Amino acid sequence: MFERRQTETRLTTAASVLELIYHNTVRTVRKTHANALVAILMNILQTVVFVMAFYLLFSVLDMRGAAIRGDFLLYIMSGIFLYMVHTRTVTAILGSEGPASPMMKHAPMTTAVAIASAALGALYIQILSMSVVLYVYHVGWGPITIHDPAGAMGMVILAWFTGVAIGIVFLAMKPWAPSFVQMAAMIYTRANMIASGKMFVANSMPGYLLAFFSWNPLFHTIDQARGFTFINYNPHNSSLSYPIYVGIALLMVGLMGEFYTRKHASVSWSARR
């Protein structure tokens, strides 16, 4: 009765939504640890462990000759970074608050804000981790030369975008079959250890073997990223447009599924695990 009504313009509404996304993004970054700095350091350490593990694997199996001519460690990192951006984005969106979450009881909060916050939080952590690892390698071991940094960064964003699209599809299905979706997401992320093609060079793969990888948008993104990273590599067996089209299609399907799920949300879903 005694409230002062204040009309909001589109600009102020957009600013308030962006502020809400920002604060919720900070919250998602701090989820893994009470100290945000420790959470980021843990992710950097996991990235370094991944890179070192694959470096030892290539060295022990004597697979260095199959890599692209140039910086061998940069070749490994070009695959690891995009793989981690993609899979961490999928798992972050899948773990975001759904329509039956208690967070949705707060008026400004929506599932769109939760999804955007999870996606931006994953992108922020992965880009920061990638930048720190590259900087330490550049300063400590030797200068890094990237043929087209803008194009390589574009492939990182494209890997993130396809991760967002796939994550939303999983999130839309999660309330209907939570156990199945969790298992499917785990199988997808584990399969991408091989199916992403980060251990192979697409130009040197025979046609019968290429068919097992060409369905995966992350495979195309990693191969195109190596074309932007190395001056002497021109990807012929991958497409730049394929992951874009697949990402847009899956994003539309995921958004329609999320809209339908949100309209049929039930509080009892919270008890189904």
N, C-alpha and C positions, 0 to 999 in steps of 0.2 A: 504493500500500500504506500509506504513512504520511500520506496526505492526511487533513485534518480535514473530515469531511463536515458540511455545514451545510444543514439543511432550510429551504427558502424558502417563505414564505407567499404567498398571492395578492397581498397588498399589496406585499411586497418585490419580487416578480416584475414587477408593474406599474411600480413605481418604477424598476427597472433598465432596463426597456424604454423608459420615458419619458426616462431619462437618455441611453440609446443614441440615441434619436431626436433629442434636443437636440444632442448632439455631432456627429451626422451632418448635422444641419441647418446647424450652423455650418460644417462642411466644404463643404457644397454652396454656401453663400453665398460662401465664399472661393475657389470654383473659378475664377471669371472673372478674379480678380486675387489676387496674393499678399497684398495689403493689403485687408482687408475694407472699410475706409472708402472706398478708391478704387473698389472694386466697386460700392458703394452710390451713390457720387457719379456714376459712369458711367451708372447706371440713371436717376438723377434728371435728368442731362443729356439722355438719350435721350427722357425724358418731356417735358421742356421743348421739345426740338426738334420732337417730334410736335405739341404744342399750337400752337407758333408756325407750323409749316408749314400746319396746317389753318386757323389764323386768317388767314394770308395768302391761302390758297386761297379761303376764303369772301369775303374782301375783294376780291380781284381779279375773281372771277366774279360779284360783286354778289349773293351768296346770303344776305346777312344778314337780309333780309326774311323768309326762310323759317324762321328760327330762332324759338324760343319767346320771347315777350315777357319781358324780364328781362335779367340779366347775360349778355351774349353770350359772353364768354370762359368763364364757368362752364358755359354750354350746351355748348361745345366740350369742356371738360375732363370733363364728365359722360359723354361718349361715349368719349373717349380713355382715361380711367382704367380703365373696365370692359373695354374692348378689350384693353388691355395686361395686366391681371390675368388675363384668360381665356387669351389666346394664350401668355403667358409661362409659365403653369401647364401648358398642354398640352406645350410644348417642354421644360420642366423635367422633367416625368414621363417623357416619351419618352426623354430623355437619362439617366435614372437607371439604376443598375446592375440588370441582369437576372439570371436564375438561373444563367447560365454565367459571370458576372463573377468575377474573382479575389477581390473583396471578400466573396463568399459563402462562401469557404473559412474565414473566421473564424467561430467557433461562434455568437456572439450575433447575428451579422448575418443578416438575412433580407430577402427582396424587399419584404415589407410595411414594414419599417423604411426601406428605400431609397425607396419610394414616398411614405411619410409625410414623410420628411425633404425630399424634392424639392418636395412640395406646400407644406409649411410654409415652406420657404426662399423659394419664389416669392411666397407671400402676404406674408411679412415684408418683403421688399424692395419689393414694389409698394405696400403700405400705408405704409411709411416714405417712399417717394418721393412718393406722393400727399399725405401730410401736409405734407412740406416744401414742395412746390409751392404748395399751398393757403395755407400760413402766409405764405410770401413774397409771394404775390399779395394776401393780406388786409392785410398790414402795408405793403407797398410801393405798391399801387395803389388800394386801397379795401376797405371792409368787405364780407365775403361773408355773405350770408344764405341759409341752407338751410332750407327749410320743415320738413322732417322728417329730421333728421340720422340718427336710428336706422334709419329705413326706407331711406335712401340707402345707409347702411353695410351694411344687410342685403342690398341688391342687389349690392354689391361682393362679399360673401361668396357670394352665389348664383352670380355670374359665375365666381368661383374654384371653386365646387363643380362646376359643369358642365364647367369646364376640367379638373378632376381626373378626372371620369368619362370624358371623351373621351380624355384622355391615357392612362388605364389601358387603354382599348380599343386604342389605337395600340400601347402597350407590349406587350400580349398578342400582337399580330400580328407585332411586329417581328422576333423570331427566325426566324419562318417565311418572311417575305419582307421583308428589311431595306430593300432599295432601293425597293420599292413603297411601304412604309410611310413612309419618309423623304419621298418625293415626294408622297404623299397628305397628310401632315402639312403640308408646305410649301404645297400648293395650298389646304388648308383655312385656314391662317393668312393667306395672301395674299387669298383670297376674302372673308375676314371684314373686310378693309379696306372693302369695299362692302356685303357681305351683312349685316354687323352693324347697319346702319342708323344709325350714329353721325352721319352727315352729313344725315339726314332726320328729319322729325317724323312719326311714324306716323299721327297724327290727320289730317294733311293729304294723305296718300297715297291715290290712287284704288285701288279694289278690285283691278283687274287688275294693278297694280304691287305691291300688298301681298302678293299670292300668291308673289312671288319672294323675300320676306323672312320670311314667317310661319313657315317651317320651322325657322328658326334660333333656338335658345333664347337666344343672346346678344342678338338683336334685341329680344325681349320683355323681357329683363333691363334693357337700356339704356333702353328706352321707359318701363318702370316706374320706373326710377331717376330719370328726369326728372320723373315725376309726384310723387315724394317730394322732389325738389330745388326745384321751382318751385311756388309757391302757386297760380298761375293756369293750370296745366296738369293736365288730368285724362285719362290715357291710356284710350282707348276701343278701339283696334285691337290691343291686346296683352294678354297674360294673365300673371298672376303664378304661376298653378299650372302652366302648361305647362313652363317650364324646370325646375321642381322634379320633375315626373313624368318628363320626359325624362332629367334628370340621374340620378335613382334607377334608371331602367331601364338606361341605359348603364353605370352603376356596377356593377350586378349582372352584366351581360353581360361587362364588362371583368374583374371579379374571377373569374368562372367561367373565362374565357379565360386569365387569368394563372395560375390554379390548374392548368389542363390543361397549359399551356406549361411550368410549373415541374416538373411530374411527368415531362415528356419532355425535360428539359433535357440538352444535350450540350455537352461542352467544345469540340467542333469548331465550334460556332456562333460562337465568338469570332473565327474566321478568315473568316467570311462577311460581307463588307462590300459 
